[in-house]
Amino acid sequence: MEWRKQCLLVLGMLLGPVLAVAADGVALAKAKNCLECHAVDQAVVGPAFKDIAAQYAGQGGMVDKLAHTIIHGGPTDQMDVMPANPQVSEAEARQLAAWILGLK
């Protein structure tokens, strides 16, 4: 029984940071009104965040490109026009972009 507790403890230590980043991404997306038009796993007005991640998987420079689109809006590959979101700072946009691109 003791080894099970140890395994759970190790698993918690490994998954804790991953789950915290996921929770932070969702919380930031909610705070910046991203969830008005997007959801993690289904299209709303705009594409699902997971679909965005899949489309750009393996492409370099996508955090910068996505962060720019989050702040300034504009035409995108998956929807006609994304409106600008000037309430998002550069650092927040980069955090959101990295979180979105990390979704599987």
C-alpha positions in Angstrom: 0.0 0.0 0.0 2.9 2.4 0.7 4.2 2.2 -2.8 0.8 3.3 -4.1 1.0 6.5 -2.0 4.5 7.1 -3.3 3.4 6.7 -6.9 0.5 9.1 -6.4 2.8 11.6 -4.8 5.2 11.4 -7.7 2.4 11.6 -10.2 1.1 14.7 -8.4 4.5 16.3 -8.5 4.8 15.6 -12.2 1.3 16.6 -13.2 0.9 19.6 -10.8 2.8 22.1 -13.0 1.0 20.9 -16.1 -2.4 21.2 -14.6 -1.5 24.6 -13.1 -0.5 25.9 -16.6 -3.8 24.6 -18.0 -5.8 26.2 -15.3 -3.9 29.5 -15.8 -4.6 29.4 -19.5 -8.3 28.9 -19.1 -8.5 31.6 -16.4 -6.6 34.1 -18.5 -8.7 33.3 -21.6 -11.8 33.8 -19.5 -10.6 37.0 -17.9 -9.7 38.5 -21.4 -13.0 37.5 -22.9 -11.5 35.0 -25.3 -14.1 32.4 -24.3 -16.9 34.7 -25.7 -15.9 33.5 -29.2 -13.7 30.4 -28.6 -13.8 27.2 -26.5 -11.1 24.7 -25.9 -12.5 21.8 -27.8 -15.4 23.1 -29.9 -16.0 25.9 -32.4 -18.1 28.8 -31.1 -18.0 32.0 -33.1 -14.3 31.3 -33.8 -12.5 27.9 -34.0 -11.7 25.7 -31.0 -8.4 26.4 -29.4 -7.4 22.7 -30.0 -8.1 23.2 -33.7 -5.9 26.2 -33.8 -3.1 24.2 -32.0 -3.5 21.4 -34.5 -3.3 23.7 -37.5 -0.1 25.3 -36.4 1.6 22.3 -34.8 5.3 22.1 -35.6 5.4 25.5 -37.3 8.0 27.9 -36.0 7.2 31.5 -34.8 3.6 30.7 -34.1 3.6 32.2 -30.6 4.6 35.6 -32.0 2.1 35.3 -34.9 -0.8 34.2 -32.6 0.0 36.8 -30.0 -0.1 39.5 -32.6 -3.5 38.3 -33.8 -4.8 38.2 -30.3 -3.9 41.8 -29.7 -4.4 43.4 -33.1 -7.0 41.1 -34.7 -7.2 40.7 -38.4 -7.8 38.0 -41.0 -6.8 34.5 -39.9 -6.4 31.1 -41.5 -9.5 29.7 -39.8 -12.0 32.5 -39.7 -12.7 35.6 -41.7 -11.7 38.3 -39.2 -10.8 38.1 -35.5 -11.5 41.4 -33.7 -8.7 43.2 -31.9 -8.4 42.7 -28.1 -6.5 45.7 -26.9 -7.1 44.8 -23.2 -4.6 42.0 -23.6 -1.0 42.9 -22.9 1.9 41.6 -25.0 3.0 39.3 -22.2 -0.6 38.0 -21.7 -1.0 37.5 -25.5 2.2 35.4 -25.6 1.0 33.4 -22.6 -2.3 32.8 -24.2 -0.7 31.8 -27.5 1.8 29.4 -25.9 -1.1 27.8 -23.9 -3.3 27.5 -27.0 -0.4 26.0 -29.1 0.3 23.5 -26.3 -3.2 22.0 -26.3 -3.5 18.5 -27.7 
